[in-house]
Amino acid sequence: MEQFTYEEQGATDRPFPEPLEGGWPAGYTVMVETHEIPTDDPSGAFAALTEGILGWELHRRAGLTMESNAERAAPGGRVVSGFGVGPARIKAPCRVIWAKAARLDGAGRAVPGQRGGFGYGTLPGHPVRGEEGFFAELTADNRLLFICSAYSMPASLLFRLAAPVTRLTQRYVLSRYVKAARELAAGT
């Protein structure tokens, strides 16, 4: 099994209500973005968003290609996301570290006060070293949040030199994740 390209695995695994601020490994650039998704049915939207995250649909709708040895995120699963066009496509191999499905009550409704989603860490060939987590959160007061967290650093001198472009690309992809999360939550 390929080894991770960084030593500090698992810092994105933050179950509700553990905060996503602070507690990150030293030496990495950290990004935590939280977006509230308005909905008339937070429970149903949370379940739909969590399933979309776990089934790679969030990434596909954001414009990434996803090649995986599993149909949905599960610990140990390998995935290679791709961004770009043709020969300019950047491949980003990762392995899933943690995954959490929606917890439902006896009536099949999502229980407020939980996070679902997954986190994966970088493998050799990825342009950065680190980890990223994708969360749907159903707050205790029944609001739906989409959260993306990451800690990373360039994997090589080439990518260190390209860091300004990499950050712009990350911001662009994040905006696409947010749009995809809204679509998944709405069931569209």
C-alpha positions as CSV (number, residue, x, y, z in Angstrom):
1,M,0.0,0.0,0.0
2,E,1.3,3.4,-0.9
3,Q,2.5,5.5,2.0
4,F,1.1,9.0,2.7
5,T,3.3,11.9,1.8
6,Y,3.0,13.5,5.2
7,E,3.2,12.3,8.8
8,E,0.3,14.1,10.5
9,Q,-2.7,12.0,9.4
10,G,-6.2,12.4,10.7
11,A,-6.4,16.0,11.8
12,T,-9.4,16.6,9.6
13,D,-11.3,13.9,11.5
14,R,-13.4,16.2,13.7
15,P,-16.7,14.8,14.8
16,F,-19.5,17.2,15.9
17,P,-19.2,19.4,17.9
18,E,-15.4,19.5,17.9
19,P,-14.3,22.9,16.5
20,L,-12.5,23.1,13.2
21,E,-10.5,26.1,14.3
22,G,-7.1,25.4,15.9
23,G,-5.4,22.1,16.5
24,W,-3.8,21.8,13.1
25,P,-0.3,20.4,12.5
26,A,2.5,23.0,12.5
27,G,4.1,24.1,9.3
28,Y,1.1,23.7,7.0
29,T,-1.1,26.2,5.3
30,V,-4.6,25.7,6.8
31,M,-7.9,26.5,5.1
32,V,-11.3,26.1,6.7
33,E,-14.4,27.3,4.8
34,T,-17.9,27.1,6.2
35,H,-21.0,27.9,4.1
36,E,-24.5,27.7,5.3
37,I,-27.0,26.2,2.9
38,P,-30.5,27.5,3.3
39,T,-33.1,24.8,3.0
40,D,-36.7,24.1,4.1
41,D,-35.8,20.5,5.0
42,P,-32.4,20.5,6.8
43,S,-32.6,16.8,7.7
44,G,-33.3,15.6,4.1
45,A,-30.8,18.1,2.6
46,F,-28.1,16.9,5.1
47,A,-28.7,13.3,4.2
48,A,-28.6,14.1,0.5
49,L,-25.4,16.2,0.8
50,T,-23.7,13.6,2.9
51,E,-24.4,10.9,0.4
52,G,-23.2,13.2,-2.5
53,I,-20.0,13.8,-0.6
54,L,-19.4,10.1,0.2
55,G,-20.3,9.0,-3.4
56,W,-17.7,11.4,-5.0
57,E,-20.6,13.4,-6.6
58,L,-19.5,16.6,-4.9
59,H,-16.1,16.3,-6.7
60,R,-17.6,15.4,-10.0
61,R,-20.1,18.2,-10.0
62,A,-17.2,20.6,-9.1
63,G,-15.6,19.6,-12.4
64,L,-13.0,17.0,-11.2
65,T,-12.6,13.5,-12.6
66,M,-12.7,10.9,-10.0
67,E,-11.0,7.5,-10.4
68,S,-11.5,5.2,-7.4
69,N,-11.3,1.6,-6.3
70,A,-14.6,2.1,-4.5
71,E,-18.0,3.6,-5.4
72,R,-18.0,5.6,-2.2
73,A,-15.5,7.0,0.3
74,A,-14.4,4.5,2.9
75,P,-11.3,4.3,5.0
76,G,-8.4,2.8,3.0
77,G,-10.1,3.6,-0.4
78,R,-7.7,5.1,-3.0
79,V,-8.9,7.9,-5.3
80,V,-7.3,9.9,-8.0
81,S,-8.9,13.3,-8.7
82,G,-8.1,15.2,-11.9
83,F,-8.3,18.8,-12.6
84,G,-7.6,20.5,-16.0
85,V,-7.9,19.5,-19.6
86,G,-6.1,16.9,-21.7
87,P,-2.4,16.8,-21.1
88,A,-2.7,19.8,-18.7
89,R,-4.8,17.6,-16.4
90,I,-3.2,17.4,-12.9
91,K,-3.7,14.1,-11.2
92,A,-4.0,14.1,-7.4
93,P,-3.8,10.6,-5.8
94,C,-5.2,10.3,-2.2
95,R,-6.3,7.6,0.3
96,V,-9.4,8.0,2.4
97,I,-8.6,8.3,6.1
98,W,-12.0,8.5,7.6
99,A,-15.7,8.5,6.4
100,K,-19.0,9.1,8.3
101,A,-22.5,8.5,7.0
102,A,-25.6,10.3,8.2
103,R,-27.0,9.0,11.4
104,L,-30.8,8.6,11.1
105,D,-33.5,8.2,13.8
106,G,-36.2,5.6,13.8
107,A,-38.3,7.6,11.3
108,G,-35.4,7.9,8.8
109,R,-34.7,11.5,9.6
110,A,-31.1,12.8,10.2
111,V,-30.4,13.5,13.8
112,P,-29.4,17.2,14.5
113,G,-25.9,17.7,15.9
114,Q,-23.7,15.6,13.5
115,R,-21.3,15.8,10.7
116,G,-21.0,13.4,7.7
117,G,-18.4,13.2,5.0
118,F,-14.8,12.1,4.6
119,G,-11.2,13.1,4.7
120,Y,-8.4,12.0,2.5
121,G,-4.6,12.3,2.6
122,T,-2.1,12.8,-0.2
123,L,-0.1,10.0,-1.8
124,P,3.0,10.2,-4.0
125,G,2.3,12.1,-7.2
126,H,-0.1,14.7,-5.6
127,P,1.0,18.3,-6.1
128,V,0.7,19.0,-2.3
129,R,1.3,17.1,0.9
130,G,-1.5,17.1,3.4
131,E,-5.1,16.3,4.0
132,E,-8.5,17.6,3.1
133,G,-11.9,17.0,4.7
134,F,-15.4,17.5,3.3
135,F,-18.3,17.8,5.7
136,A,-22.0,18.2,5.7
137,E,-23.1,19.4,9.2
138,L,-26.5,19.4,10.6
139,T,-26.2,21.8,13.6
140,A,-27.9,21.2,16.9
141,D,-30.3,24.0,16.0
142,N,-31.1,22.3,12.7
143,R,-29.1,24.4,10.2
144,L,-27.2,22.8,7.3
145,L,-23.6,23.7,6.7
146,F,-21.0,22.6,4.1
147,I,-17.5,22.7,5.4
148,C,-14.2,22.1,3.6
149,S,-11.0,21.9,5.7
150,A,-7.4,21.3,4.6
151,Y,-3.9,21.5,5.7
152,S,-1.2,21.3,3.0
153,M,2.2,22.4,1.7
154,P,3.7,22.1,-1.8
155,A,5.0,18.6,-2.5
156,S,8.1,19.8,-4.5
157,L,10.1,22.9,-5.4
158,L,8.2,23.1,-8.7
159,F,4.9,23.3,-6.8
160,R,6.4,25.7,-4.3
161,L,7.2,28.0,-7.1
162,A,3.7,27.6,-8.5
163,A,2.1,28.2,-5.1
164,P,0.3,31.4,-6.1
165,V,-1.3,29.6,-9.0
166,T,-2.1,26.6,-6.8
167,R,-3.8,28.8,-4.3
168,L,-5.9,30.5,-7.0
169,T,-6.8,27.0,-8.3
170,Q,-7.8,25.8,-4.8
171,R,-10.1,28.9,-4.4
172,Y,-11.7,28.2,-7.7
173,V,-12.3,24.5,-7.0
174,L,-13.7,25.5,-3.5
175,S,-16.2,27.8,-5.1
176,R,-17.2,24.9,-7.4
177,Y,-17.5,22.6,-4.3
178,V,-19.9,25.1,-2.7
179,K,-22.0,25.3,-5.8
180,A,-22.1,21.5,-6.0
181,A,-23.0,21.2,-2.3
182,R,-26.0,23.5,-2.8
183,E,-27.1,21.4,-5.8
184,L,-26.8,18.1,-3.8
185,A,-28.6,19.5,-0.8
186,A,-31.4,20.7,-3.1
187,G,-31.6,17.3,-4.8
188,T,-30.9,18.8,-8.2
